[in-house]
């Protein structure tokens, strides 16, 4: 792309004479009428009125917010990274203001974006984890305020962790959180930057008139680092930088090819990260667990042509919670009383502030996962205090990498920073006490785990234990980060060895034991897996998950009675756990106990009305009992929900096709659903069987033979439907 200014104005030739010359010509034409004094007065009056109108009427600027997930400031060219390939973000920095020392209050995607879009700390908005939805209706979002002031609003987010159900969709006319499933039909929980840009392009082409607020969220720099070509080959030794380079190219495509130049000339463009990333510093990879500089320091750029001086660098501490009041201040919009940030406009304009900013930060991730001490802290340049089971104090001016702990009891600076943190915690005491209740279902938890965000259903803390210091478990955390996604299709035995070592280091943590058990199960070391799951259940008797895994082992061993016993136990432990109820229903369905299965599927749906697999299971049992109207009701209701998994969606189309097949006057509708199932899951035999039967019944022999032939290719030779399919194809 050409490296001209993103805000450049194309030259336009004027097709009319200047106003001054046109006015003179009219005056000469009127002199013979001797009315020029009156005419001059009218012209002058009109000119004054016109100038007055122009001076008071302002066109609100468009607002473009680009959030760069997991992007370290020091890996952009404009922040000094010599090998960075970020020309578009660098140019944005040159054409606007760059905040050299910006901070996020929390290094986790959902909480950080919640703070960014509400200008509130996690203790106020209640979002500390990726599992905490934003539910504070008394706290307005940036989108809600802008919408109230006439803005069209749209968001295009790129990961499951920001889907609409978590609450950040408030105020957006369009909130696109859809991702395209993988080719094998499995659900995808993230998308590449080009997908977000393509969706934004479609919206930009059909959107109503300006002004607008559009937010694009880019997830690419997040683990795992696997940039597309040519960035994969170019950055083989630094794939994280390759992800950032790819993202930057897509940002350039959006600003230079999608946003019309005229709209960009009156636009405030913001690029900011939600958090950074550890790349080996302090022995860590990732970002959620600790609160060192590499995960809290973020890039923060703002540009507004003609309104914000180009090329300014602000060295004072800035915070992402300052974005919302800054924008509202620039727009001349009242800042709500809920805001905890402070406008950066004085710093943008080169003015000094009388009061230095402080930045609170936290991570409760390890508290949530392992029951260890939360990490809280306060920064006031140049000093930074971290408080867990022990305290750490760093001087950023002499130790930017935070390797020398200066904290001492009785030390003046240590005491001063302690006082700042204590005052903040005291102000937020009531809010803090009400936080931390997990409100997500098992399927969402699994999707988040696929992105590296693992959680426990409750704080896993052995009875009688005290809050342990996370710093004493650095080796375990480093191991956990390597395998936290759990066993995958291509997992190696090397990962199993890491899980074994981790379990040796942390033998009493339920989350670690379950993870180790899952790896043993993956590699078919079933006896050892059973022992580990038994131990996990003993350590956390209130958690049904290890018991459900023990039931899975019993199923592999074809011990139906043992499987039932364990699933009933899981349901007693957690009678409102949707996963336990679903597994119990699935057991009953496999035992041909349709009524029992339906009862448990319905219980699961009471706990989680969006449980698509339970809907499919219930529908299949309704069909088995001839209750096709009930099956149709459940299945049609399921199609209104988000479709994230082609295989599951195909199954529901297949079941609805079977239900409709029972009705003689709805065969064409049944065909439509069965064909849709075959398109979504082309290797699933069932749809082809019923398509062949339907086409045969309707006298459409050629189509019947085609579908029957496909069924015979996909099904085992001893399948009950083989005989009929052979009859249709003439093989009998």
KOLKEDREN-611801 format. One record per residue (C-alpha): x, y, z. Coordinates in nm, 2 decimals, decimal comma, m for minus. Layout:
# residues N
<<X Y Z>>
...
***
This chain:
# residues 732
<<0,00 0,00 0,00>>
<<0,12 0,35 m0,07>>
<<0,26 0,52 0,24>>
<<0,07 0,85 0,21>>
<<m0,12 0,99 0,50>>
<<m0,43 0,78 0,59>>
<<m0,61 1,11 0,63>>
<<m0,49 1,26 0,30>>
<<m0,75 1,47 0,11>>
<<m0,77 1,42 m0,26>>
<<m0,76 1,74 m0,47>>
<<m1,09 1,86 m0,61>>
<<m1,12 2,10 m0,90>>
<<m1,37 2,38 m0,85>>
<<m1,63 2,42 m1,13>>
<<m1,76 2,76 m1,01>>
<<m1,60 3,10 m0,98>>
<<m1,52 3,22 m0,63>>
<<m1,80 3,38 m0,43>>
<<m1,63 3,72 m0,44>>
<<m1,62 3,72 m0,82>>
<<m1,98 3,60 m0,87>>
<<m2,10 3,87 m0,63>>
<<m1,91 4,15 m0,82>>
<<m2,07 4,03 m1,15>>
<<m2,42 4,05 m1,01>>
<<m2,35 4,40 m0,86>>
<<m2,23 4,53 m1,20>>
<<m2,55 4,40 m1,36>>
<<m2,76 4,58 m1,11>>
<<m2,59 4,93 m1,12>>
<<m2,82 5,06 m1,39>>
<<m3,11 5,00 m1,14>>
<<m2,93 5,21 m0,88>>
<<m3,00 4,96 m0,61>>
<<m2,65 4,86 m0,53>>
<<m2,64 5,01 m0,18>>
<<m2,94 4,80 m0,08>>
<<m2,80 4,49 m0,26>>
<<m2,46 4,53 m0,08>>
<<m2,64 4,54 0,25>>
<<m2,83 4,22 0,17>>
<<m2,51 4,05 0,05>>
<<m2,32 4,15 0,36>>
<<m2,61 4,04 0,59>>
<<m2,63 3,70 0,41>>
<<m2,26 3,65 0,44>>
<<m2,26 3,73 0,81>>
<<m2,55 3,49 0,86>>
<<m2,37 3,22 0,66>>
<<m2,05 3,27 0,86>>
<<m2,24 3,26 1,18>>
<<m2,41 2,93 1,08>>
<<m2,08 2,77 0,98>>
<<m1,91 2,87 1,30>>
<<m2,18 2,72 1,52>>
<<m2,28 2,41 1,32>>
<<m2,02 2,12 1,36>>
<<m2,03 1,78 1,20>>
<<m1,97 1,52 1,47>>
<<m1,66 1,31 1,39>>
<<m1,68 0,95 1,31>>
<<m1,51 0,73 1,57>>
<<m1,30 0,42 1,48>>
<<m1,18 0,21 1,77>>
<<m0,93 m0,07 1,69>>
<<m0,85 m0,30 1,99>>
<<m0,54 m0,50 1,94>>
<<m0,57 m0,81 2,15>>
<<m0,25 m0,93 2,33>>
<<m0,03 m0,67 2,17>>
<<0,28 m0,55 2,35>>
<<0,37 m0,18 2,31>>
<<0,74 m0,27 2,26>>
<<0,66 m0,49 1,96>>
<<0,54 m0,20 1,75>>
<<0,78 0,01 1,54>>
<<0,65 0,33 1,68>>
<<0,75 0,21 2,03>>
<<1,10 0,12 1,93>>
<<1,09 m0,24 1,80>>
<<1,35 m0,23 1,53>>
<<1,23 m0,55 1,35>>
<<0,86 m0,47 1,37>>
<<0,66 m0,46 1,05>>
<<0,38 m0,23 1,16>>
<<0,38 0,06 0,91>>
<<0,01 0,14 0,94>>
<<0,01 0,17 1,32>>
<<0,34 0,36 1,30>>
<<0,19 0,61 1,06>>
<<m0,11 0,65 1,29>>
<<0,13 0,74 1,57>>
<<0,30 1,00 1,34>>
<<m0,03 1,15 1,25>>
<<m0,17 1,17 1,60>>
<<m0,06 1,13 1,96>>
<<0,12 0,83 2,11>>
<<0,09 0,75 2,48>>
<<0,44 0,61 2,56>>
<<0,34 0,47 2,90>>
<<m0,02 0,34 2,89>>
<<m0,16 0,08 3,12>>
<<m0,44 m0,17 3,13>>
<<m0,60 m0,25 3,47>>
<<m0,62 m0,62 3,41>>
<<m0,44 m0,86 3,16>>
<<m0,75 m1,06 3,06>>
<<m0,95 m0,98 2,75>>
<<m1,31 m0,96 2,86>>
<<m1,24 m0,76 3,19>>
<<m0,99 m0,53 3,01>>
<<m1,24 m0,45 2,73>>
<<m1,51 m0,40 2,99>>
<<m1,30 m0,14 3,17>>
<<m1,20 0,02 2,84>>
<<m1,56 0,06 2,72>>
<<m1,71 0,18 3,06>>
<<m1,41 0,36 3,22>>
<<m1,45 0,16 3,53>>
<<m1,22 m0,07 3,72>>
<<m1,30 m0,44 3,76>>
<<m1,40 m0,39 4,12>>
<<m1,67 m0,15 4,01>>
<<m1,80 m0,32 3,70>>
<<m1,78 m0,68 3,85>>
<<m1,58 m0,83 3,56>>
<<m1,27 m0,99 3,70>>
<<m1,25 m1,31 3,49>>
<<m1,33 m1,41 3,14>>
<<m1,63 m1,59 3,30>>
<<m1,79 m1,28 3,45>>
<<m2,06 m1,12 3,23>>
<<m2,10 m0,74 3,25>>
<<m2,44 m0,70 3,41>>
<<m2,42 m0,35 3,57>>
<<m2,71 m0,17 3,40>>
<<m2,64 0,14 3,60>>
<<m2,30 0,18 3,43>>
<<m2,33 0,32 3,08>>
<<m2,11 0,20 2,80>>
<<m1,94 0,42 2,55>>
<<m2,16 0,28 2,27>>
<<m2,48 0,36 2,47>>
<<m2,37 0,72 2,52>>
<<m2,27 0,77 2,16>>
<<m2,60 0,62 2,04>>
<<m2,79 0,86 2,26>>
<<m2,60 1,14 2,07>>
<<m2,71 1,02 1,73>>
<<m2,43 0,78 1,64>>
<<m2,47 0,47 1,44>>
<<m2,29 0,20 1,62>>
<<m2,13 m0,13 1,51>>
<<m1,89 m0,38 1,66>>
<<m1,70 m0,67 1,49>>
<<m1,53 m0,89 1,75>>
<<m1,30 m1,18 1,67>>
<<m1,32 m1,42 1,97>>
<<m1,57 m1,61 2,18>>
<<m1,46 m1,43 2,49>>
<<m1,63 m1,11 2,37>>
<<m1,95 m1,26 2,24>>
<<m2,27 m1,07 2,30>>
<<m2,38 m1,29 2,59>>
<<m2,11 m1,13 2,81>>
<<m2,28 m0,79 2,79>>
<<m2,05 m0,56 2,59>>
<<m2,31 m0,55 2,30>>
<<m2,51 m0,29 2,49>>
<<m2,55 0,02 2,28>>
<<m2,45 m0,13 1,95>>
<<m2,69 m0,14 1,65>>
<<m2,48 m0,43 1,51>>
<<m2,27 m0,66 1,73>>
<<m2,11 m0,92 1,51>>
<<m1,96 m1,20 1,72>>
<<m2,00 m1,48 1,47>>
<<m1,71 m1,70 1,36>>
<<m1,70 m1,95 1,07>>
<<m1,67 m2,32 1,17>>
<<m1,36 m2,52 1,07>>
<<m1,38 m2,72 0,75>>
<<m1,44 m3,04 0,95>>
<<m1,75 m2,88 1,10>>
<<m1,61 m2,82 1,45>>
<<m1,68 m2,49 1,61>>
<<m1,43 m2,21 1,57>>
<<m1,40 m1,97 1,86>>
<<m1,19 m1,70 1,69>>
<<m1,14 m1,55 1,35>>
<<m0,86 m1,38 1,16>>
<<m0,84 m1,00 1,12>>
<<m0,93 m1,02 0,75>>
<<m1,27 m1,17 0,85>>
<<m1,35 m0,88 1,08>>
<<m1,24 m0,63 0,81>>
<<m1,46 m0,81 0,56>>
<<m1,76 m0,79 0,79>>
<<m1,69 m0,42 0,86>>
<<m1,66 m0,35 0,49>>
<<m2,01 m0,49 0,43>>
<<m2,15 m0,28 0,71>>
<<m1,97 0,04 0,58>>
<<m2,11 m0,01 0,24>>
<<m2,47 m0,03 0,37>>
<<m2,46 0,18 0,68>>
<<m2,68 0,48 0,74>>
<<m2,54 0,83 0,72>>
<<m2,26 0,95 0,95>>
<<m2,17 0,99 1,22>>
<<m2,08 0,64 1,33>>
<<m1,88 0,46 1,59>>
<<m1,73 0,14 1,47>>
<<m1,52 m0,10 1,68>>
<<m1,30 m0,37 1,53>>
<<m1,14 m0,62 1,77>>
<<m0,84 m0,81 1,64>>
<<m0,74 m1,14 1,81>>
<<m0,45 m1,25 1,60>>
<<m0,15 m1,19 1,84>>
<<m0,31 m1,42 2,10>>
<<m0,17 m1,76 2,16>>
<<m0,12 m1,98 1,96>>
<<0,11 m1,78 1,73>>
<<0,04 m1,90 1,38>>
<<0,03 m1,62 1,13>>
<<m0,09 m1,68 0,77>>
<<0,15 m1,66 0,48>>
<<0,36 m1,48 0,39>>
<<0,40 m1,38 0,76>>
<<0,45 m1,74 0,88>>
<<0,76 m1,78 0,66>>
<<0,89 m1,43 0,71>>
<<0,86 m1,45 1,09>>
<<0,95 m1,82 1,16>>
<<1,18 m1,72 1,45>>
<<0,93 m1,46 1,58>>
<<0,58 m1,58 1,51>>
<<0,43 m1,34 1,76>>
<<0,57 m1,05 1,56>>
<<0,43 m1,22 1,25>>
<<0,08 m1,21 1,40>>
<<0,12 m0,84 1,47>>
<<0,25 m0,77 1,12>>
<<m0,05 m0,95 0,97>>
<<m0,29 m0,76 1,19>>
<<m0,12 m0,43 1,10>>
<<m0,17 m0,51 0,73>>
<<m0,54 m0,57 0,79>>
<<m0,57 m0,24 0,98>>
<<m0,41 m0,07 0,68>>
<<m0,66 m0,24 0,45>>
<<m0,95 m0,12 0,66>>
<<m0,83 0,24 0,69>>
<<m0,71 0,28 0,34>>
<<m0,95 0,07 0,14>>
<<m1,27 0,04 0,34>>
<<m1,33 0,37 0,52>>
<<m1,41 0,64 0,26>>
<<m1,14 0,91 0,26>>
<<m1,40 1,19 0,32>>
<<m1,53 1,01 0,63>>
<<m1,17 0,94 0,75>>
<<m1,08 1,31 0,73>>
<<m1,34 1,38 1,01>>
<<m1,27 1,07 1,22>>
<<m1,11 1,01 1,56>>
<<m0,91 0,69 1,52>>
<<m0,80 0,50 1,83>>
<<m0,57 0,20 1,84>>
<<m0,52 0,04 2,18>>
<<m0,44 m0,30 2,32>>
<<m0,63 m0,48 2,60>>
<<m0,31 m0,62 2,75>>
<<0,04 m0,73 2,66>>
<<0,21 m1,07 2,66>>
<<0,48 m1,25 2,85>>
<<0,74 m1,39 2,60>>
<<0,97 m1,56 2,85>>
<<1,01 m1,27 3,10>>
<<0,99 m1,40 3,46>>
<<0,98 m1,75 3,31>>
<<0,63 m1,70 3,17>>
<<0,44 m1,73 2,84>>
<<0,10 m1,57 2,81>>
<<m0,07 m1,29 3,01>>
<<m0,35 m1,39 3,25>>
<<m0,16 m1,50 3,56>>
<<0,08 m1,23 3,67>>
<<0,09 m0,85 3,66>>
<<0,44 m0,75 3,54>>
<<0,51 m0,47 3,30>>
<<0,51 m0,69 2,99>>
<<0,14 m0,77 3,03>>
<<0,01 m0,43 3,16>>
<<0,20 m0,19 2,93>>
<<m0,01 m0,14 2,61>>
<<0,01 0,07 2,29>>
<<m0,23 0,36 2,29>>
<<m0,27 0,59 1,98>>
<<m0,52 0,86 1,90>>
<<m0,54 1,06 1,58>>
<<m0,79 1,33 1,46>>
<<m0,67 1,53 1,16>>
<<m0,68 1,90 1,22>>
<<m0,78 1,87 1,58>>
<<m0,50 1,67 1,74>>
<<m0,14 1,78 1,67>>
<<0,04 1,52 1,47>>
<<0,35 1,35 1,61>>
<<0,30 1,43 1,98>>
<<0,43 1,18 2,23>>
<<0,29 1,19 2,59>>
<<0,53 1,04 2,84>>
<<0,31 1,07 3,15>>
<<0,12 0,76 3,27>>
<<m0,20 0,70 3,09>>
<<m0,47 0,43 3,14>>
<<m0,71 0,26 2,91>>
<<m0,99 0,36 3,14>>
<<m0,91 0,72 3,03>>
<<m1,02 0,65 2,68>>
<<m1,39 0,70 2,73>>
<<m1,38 1,03 2,92>>
<<m1,12 1,16 2,67>>
<<m1,35 1,09 2,37>>
<<m1,65 1,24 2,54>>
<<m1,44 1,55 2,63>>
<<m1,32 1,59 2,27>>
<<m1,68 1,56 2,15>>
<<m1,81 1,81 2,41>>
<<m2,04 1,54 2,56>>
<<m2,11 1,53 2,93>>
<<m1,90 1,27 3,11>>
<<m2,12 1,04 3,34>>
<<m2,06 1,02 3,71>>
<<m1,98 0,65 3,69>>
<<m1,66 0,72 3,50>>
<<m1,34 0,64 3,70>>
<<m1,09 0,75 3,43>>
<<m0,98 1,10 3,36>>
<<m0,97 1,28 3,03>>
<<m0,63 1,29 2,86>>
<<m0,72 1,60 2,66>>
<<m0,49 1,83 2,86>>
<<m0,20 1,59 2,79>>
<<m0,30 1,57 2,42>>
<<m0,29 1,95 2,41>>
<<0,06 1,96 2,56>>
<<m0,06 2,09 2,90>>
<<0,08 1,99 3,24>>
<<m0,14 1,82 3,50>>
<<m0,12 1,92 3,86>>
<<m0,21 1,57 3,99>>
<<m0,01 1,26 3,88>>
<<m0,23 0,97 3,77>>
<<m0,22 0,64 3,95>>
<<m0,31 0,31 3,79>>
<<m0,48 0,02 3,99>>
<<m0,43 m0,33 3,84>>
<<m0,51 m0,68 3,93>>
<<m0,52 m1,05 3,83>>
<<m0,74 m1,29 4,01>>
<<m0,69 m1,57 3,76>>
<<m0,48 m1,80 3,98>>
<<m0,71 m1,73 4,27>>
<<m1,00 m1,85 4,06>>
<<m0,82 m2,15 3,91>>
<<m0,60 m2,27 4,20>>
<<m0,72 m2,09 4,51>>
<<m0,39 m1,89 4,54>>
<<m0,36 m1,53 4,65>>
<<m0,49 m1,27 4,41>>
<<m0,24 m1,02 4,27>>
<<m0,34 m0,66 4,32>>
<<m0,13 m0,34 4,28>>
<<m0,09 0,03 4,23>>
<<0,14 0,23 4,00>>
<<0,24 0,59 4,03>>
<<0,53 0,67 3,81>>
<<0,80 0,56 3,85>>
<<0,70 0,32 4,13>>
<<0,48 0,01 4,11>>
<<0,36 m0,20 4,40>>
<<0,24 m0,56 4,36>>
<<0,07 m0,72 4,65>>
<<0,00 m1,10 4,68>>
<<0,09 m1,31 4,98>>
<<0,41 m1,10 4,97>>
<<0,47 m0,75 4,84>>
<<0,69 m0,63 4,55>>
<<0,80 m0,28 4,47>>
<<0,97 m0,18 4,15>>
<<1,12 0,15 4,02>>
<<1,04 0,17 3,65>>
<<1,29 0,44 3,58>>
<<1,59 0,23 3,68>>
<<1,44 m0,12 3,65>>
<<1,19 m0,13 3,36>>
<<1,19 m0,51 3,34>>
<<1,09 m0,54 3,71>>
<<1,36 m0,77 3,83>>
<<1,47 m0,60 4,15>>
<<1,22 m0,60 4,43>>
<<1,27 m0,29 4,65>>
<<0,99 m0,35 4,89>>
<<1,08 m0,31 5,26>>
<<0,86 m0,28 5,56>>
<<0,89 0,07 5,71>>
<<1,05 0,21 5,39>>
<<0,89 0,55 5,30>>
<<0,82 0,47 4,93>>
<<0,69 0,13 5,02>>
<<0,46 0,28 5,28>>
<<0,34 0,55 5,05>>
<<0,25 0,30 4,78>>
<<0,08 0,07 5,04>>
<<m0,13 0,37 5,14>>
<<m0,24 0,44 4,79>>
<<m0,34 0,08 4,73>>
<<m0,52 0,05 5,07>>
<<m0,71 0,37 5,00>>
<<m0,83 0,24 4,67>>
<<m0,93 m0,10 4,81>>
<<m1,12 0,07 5,09>>
<<m1,32 0,28 4,84>>
<<m1,41 m0,03 4,64>>
<<m1,46 m0,27 4,94>>
<<m1,83 m0,33 4,88>>
<<m1,79 m0,39 4,51>>
<<m1,50 m0,63 4,57>>
<<m1,70 m0,84 4,81>>
<<m1,97 m0,91 4,55>>
<<m1,74 m1,01 4,27>>
<<m1,63 m1,35 4,14>>
<<m1,95 m1,56 4,09>>
<<m1,90 m1,76 3,77>>
<<m2,21 m1,74 3,54>>
<<m2,12 m1,95 3,23>>
<<m2,22 m2,29 3,11>>
<<m2,00 m2,58 3,04>>
<<m1,99 m2,53 2,66>>
<<m1,89 m2,17 2,70>>
<<m1,62 m2,28 2,94>>
<<m1,49 m2,53 2,69>>
<<m1,48 m2,27 2,42>>
<<m1,29 m2,03 2,64>>
<<m1,05 m2,31 2,73>>
<<m0,98 m2,35 2,36>>
<<m0,85 m1,99 2,36>>
<<m0,63 m2,05 2,67>>
<<m0,88 m1,91 2,92>>
<<m0,93 m2,20 3,17>>
<<m1,15 m2,17 3,48>>
<<m1,28 m2,37 3,77>>
<<m1,64 m2,37 3,86>>
<<m1,54 m2,24 4,20>>
<<m1,22 m2,15 4,38>>
<<m1,04 m2,48 4,42>>
<<m0,89 m2,46 4,77>>
<<m0,83 m2,76 4,99>>
<<m1,00 m2,74 5,33>>
<<m0,81 m2,55 5,59>>
<<m0,55 m2,41 5,34>>
<<m0,43 m2,05 5,34>>
<<m0,38 m1,83 5,03>>
<<m0,06 m1,94 4,88>>
<<0,19 m1,71 4,71>>
<<0,18 m1,76 4,33>>
<<0,54 m1,66 4,31>>
<<0,62 m1,99 4,50>>
<<0,46 m2,18 4,21>>
<<0,63 m2,01 3,91>>
<<0,76 m2,34 3,78>>
<<0,42 m2,50 3,80>>
<<0,25 m2,20 3,63>>
<<0,51 m2,22 3,35>>
<<0,43 m2,59 3,29>>
<<0,06 m2,53 3,31>>
<<0,08 m2,26 3,04>>
<<0,23 m2,51 2,80>>
<<m0,06 m2,76 2,82>>
<<m0,35 m2,55 2,95>>
<<m0,55 m2,60 2,63>>
<<m0,57 m2,97 2,73>>
<<m0,51 m3,27 2,50>>
<<m0,57 m3,20 2,13>>
<<m0,59 m3,42 1,83>>
<<m0,22 m3,38 1,77>>
<<m0,10 m3,38 2,13>>
<<0,23 m3,55 2,19>>
<<0,35 m3,77 2,47>>
<<0,58 m3,49 2,55>>
<<0,27 m3,30 2,67>>
<<0,17 m3,60 2,88>>
<<0,51 m3,59 3,05>>
<<0,46 m3,22 3,12>>
<<0,12 m3,30 3,27>>
<<0,28 m3,57 3,49>>
<<0,55 m3,33 3,61>>
<<0,29 m3,07 3,68>>
<<0,09 m3,31 3,89>>
<<0,40 m3,40 4,08>>
<<0,46 m3,04 4,17>>
<<0,09 m2,97 4,25>>
<<m0,05 m3,30 4,37>>
<<m0,35 m3,15 4,55>>
<<m0,49 m2,90 4,29>>
<<m0,82 m3,04 4,13>>
<<m0,77 m2,84 3,81>>
<<m0,42 m2,99 3,77>>
<<m0,53 m3,34 3,85>>
<<m0,82 m3,33 3,60>>
<<m0,59 m3,20 3,33>>
<<m0,34 m3,48 3,40>>
<<m0,63 m3,73 3,40>>
<<m0,74 m3,60 3,06>>
<<m0,40 m3,65 2,91>>
<<m0,38 m4,00 3,05>>
<<m0,73 m4,07 2,90>>
<<m0,61 m3,93 2,57>>
<<m0,32 m4,17 2,56>>
<<m0,53 m4,47 2,68>>
<<m0,36 m4,51 3,01>>
<<m0,70 m4,58 3,16>>
<<m0,61 m4,74 3,50>>
<<m0,38 m4,45 3,58>>
<<m0,64 m4,20 3,46>>
<<m0,90 m4,35 3,68>>
<<m0,68 m4,32 3,99>>
<<m0,61 m3,95 3,91>>
<<m0,98 m3,87 3,86>>
<<m1,06 m4,05 4,18>>
<<m0,80 m3,83 4,36>>
<<m0,94 m3,52 4,20>>
<<m1,29 m3,61 4,32>>
<<m1,16 m3,67 4,67>>
<<m0,98 m3,33 4,68>>
<<m1,29 m3,15 4,54>>
<<m1,59 m3,35 4,63>>
<<m1,83 m3,07 4,53>>
<<m1,71 m3,08 4,17>>
<<m1,90 m3,32 3,94>>
<<m1,64 m3,30 3,66>>
<<m1,40 m3,57 3,77>>
<<m1,70 m3,80 3,84>>
<<m1,83 m3,74 3,49>>
<<m1,48 m3,84 3,36>>
<<m1,49 m4,15 3,56>>
<<m1,82 m4,23 3,40>>
<<m1,66 m4,18 3,06>>
<<m1,40 m4,44 3,15>>
<<m1,67 m4,68 3,25>>
<<m1,84 m4,63 2,91>>
<<m1,51 m4,71 2,73>>
<<m1,49 m5,03 2,93>>
<<m1,86 m5,10 2,84>>
<<m1,96 m5,11 3,21>>
<<m2,31 m4,97 3,18>>
<<m2,40 m5,02 3,55>>
<<m2,09 m4,85 3,67>>
<<m2,14 m4,56 3,43>>
<<m2,50 m4,51 3,55>>
<<m2,39 m4,53 3,91>>
<<m2,13 m4,26 3,85>>
<<m2,36 m4,03 3,66>>
<<m2,63 m4,06 3,92>>
<<m2,36 m3,96 4,17>>
<<m2,26 m3,66 3,96>>
<<m2,62 m3,55 3,95>>
<<m2,65 m3,58 4,33>>
<<m2,33 m3,37 4,38>>
<<m2,46 m3,10 4,15>>
<<m2,83 m3,14 4,07>>
<<m2,83 m2,82 3,87>>
<<m2,52 m2,90 3,66>>
<<m2,64 m2,91 3,30>>
<<m2,35 m3,12 3,19>>
<<m2,41 m3,39 3,45>>
<<m2,78 m3,40 3,36>>
<<m2,70 m3,42 2,99>>
<<m2,46 m3,71 3,04>>
<<m2,73 m3,89 3,24>>
<<m2,98 m3,84 2,96>>
<<m2,73 m3,96 2,70>>
<<m2,68 m4,28 2,90>>
<<m3,05 m4,34 2,92>>
<<m3,09 m4,28 2,55>>
<<m2,82 m4,54 2,47>>
<<m3,01 m4,78 2,69>>
<<m3,33 m4,72 2,49>>
<<m3,49 m4,56 2,79>>
<<m3,66 m4,28 2,60>>
<<m3,88 m4,14 2,87>>
<<m3,60 m4,13 3,13>>
<<m3,37 m3,97 2,87>>
<<m3,63 m3,70 2,79>>
<<m3,67 m3,62 3,15>>
<<m3,30 m3,56 3,20>>
<<m3,26 m3,37 2,87>>
<<m3,55 m3,14 2,98>>
<<m3,38 m3,09 3,32>>
<<m3,06 m2,99 3,14>>
<<m3,25 m2,74 2,93>>
<<m3,40 m2,59 3,24>>
<<m3,05 m2,52 3,37>>
<<m2,92 m2,41 3,02>>
<<m3,19 m2,32 2,77>>
<<m2,93 m2,28 2,50>>
<<m2,79 m2,63 2,53>>
<<m2,81 m2,73 2,17>>
<<m2,69 m3,09 2,22>>
<<m2,96 m3,14 2,48>>
<<m3,22 m3,01 2,23>>
<<m3,10 m3,26 1,97>>
<<m3,10 m3,54 2,22>>
<<m3,45 m3,46 2,34>>
<<m3,58 m3,43 1,98>>
<<m3,43 m3,77 1,89>>
<<m3,61 m3,93 2,18>>
<<m3,94 m3,76 2,09>>
<<m3,91 m3,90 1,74>>
<<m3,84 m4,25 1,88>>
<<m4,17 m4,23 2,07>>
<<m4,36 m4,09 1,78>>
<<m4,40 m3,75 1,94>>
<<m4,30 m3,56 1,62>>
<<m4,48 m3,24 1,71>>
<<m4,27 m3,20 2,03>>
<<m3,96 m3,28 1,83>>
<<m4,04 m3,01 1,58>>
<<m4,11 m2,76 1,85>>
<<m3,78 m2,81 2,02>>
<<m3,58 m2,82 1,69>>
<<m3,74 m2,51 1,54>>
<<m3,66 m2,32 1,86>>
<<m3,30 m2,43 1,84>>
<<m3,25 m2,26 1,50>>
<<m3,30 m1,92 1,65>>
<<m2,98 m1,96 1,86>>
<<m2,63 m1,90 1,74>>
<<m2,51 m2,17 1,51>>
<<m2,14 m2,23 1,60>>
<<m2,10 m2,59 1,51>>
<<m2,18 m2,73 1,17>>
<<m2,19 m3,09 1,29>>
<<m2,45 m3,01 1,56>>
<<m2,65 m2,79 1,33>>
<<m2,65 m3,07 1,07>>
<<m2,78 m3,31 1,33>>
<<m3,08 m3,09 1,41>>
<<m3,17 m3,04 1,04>>
<<m3,15 m3,42 1,00>>
<<m3,38 m3,48 1,30>>
<<m3,63 m3,22 1,18>>
<<m3,63 m3,38 0,84>>
<<m3,71 m3,71 1,00>>
<<m3,99 m3,56 1,20>>
<<m4,14 m3,39 0,90>>
<<m4,11 m3,72 0,70>>
<<m4,38 m3,86 0,92>>
<<m4,62 m3,61 0,77>>
<<m4,74 m3,70 0,42>>
<<m4,81 m3,34 0,32>>
<<m4,47 m3,20 0,43>>
<<m4,23 m3,41 0,23>>
<<m4,08 m3,12 0,04>>
<<m4,00 m2,94 0,36>>
<<m3,84 m3,26 0,50>>
<<m3,63 m3,28 0,19>>
<<m3,51 m2,92 0,24>>
<<m3,38 m3,00 0,59>>
<<m3,23 m3,33 0,50>>
<<m3,04 m3,17 0,21>>
<<m2,92 m2,90 0,44>>
<<m2,79 m3,16 0,68>>
<<m2,61 m3,34 0,40>>
<<m2,44 m3,01 0,29>>
<<m2,33 m2,92 0,65>>
<<m2,20 m3,27 0,73>>
<<m2,13 m3,45 0,41>>
<<m1,99 m3,76 0,58>>
<<m2,30 m3,82 0,81>>
<<m2,48 m4,12 0,67>>
<<m2,83 m4,06 0,82>>
<<m2,94 m3,77 0,60>>
<<m2,87 m3,97 0,28>>
<<m3,07 m4,27 0,41>>
<<m3,39 m4,06 0,46>>
<<m3,33 m3,86 0,14>>
<<m3,31 m4,18 m0,06>>
<<m3,63 m4,31 0,11>>
<<m3,82 m3,98 0,05>>
<<m3,71 m3,95 m0,31>>
<<m3,81 m4,31 m0,37>>
<<m4,15 m4,25 m0,21>>
<<m4,20 m3,94 m0,43>>
<<m4,11 m4,14 m0,75>>
<<m3,79 m3,95 m0,81>>
<<m3,58 m4,25 m0,88>>
<<m3,26 m4,09 m1,00>>
<<m3,22 m3,87 m0,69>>
<<m3,31 m4,18 m0,47>>
<<m3,03 m4,39 m0,63>>
<<m2,78 m4,11 m0,59>>
<<m2,85 m4,06 m0,22>>
<<m2,87 m4,44 m0,15>>
<<m2,53 m4,49 m0,32>>
<<m2,37 m4,22 m0,10>>
<<m2,52 m4,38 0,21>>
<<m2,38 m4,72 0,11>>
<<m2,03 m4,57 0,08>>
<<m2,05 m4,41 0,42>>
<<m2,22 m4,68 0,63>>
<<m2,07 m5,00 0,77>>
<<m2,18 m5,32 0,58>>
<<m2,38 m5,45 0,88>>
<<m2,59 m5,13 0,93>>
<<m2,97 m5,20 0,94>>
<<m3,04 m4,96 0,66>>
<<m2,81 m5,12 0,41>>
<<m3,07 m5,37 0,28>>
<<m3,32 m5,10 0,18>>
<<m3,06 m4,88 0,02>>
<<m2,94 m5,18 m0,19>>
<<m3,29 m5,24 m0,29>>
<<m3,32 m4,88 m0,41>>
<<m3,00 m4,90 m0,61>>
<<m3,10 m5,24 m0,75>>
<<m2,82 m5,43 m0,58>>
<<m3,05 m5,69 m0,43>>
***
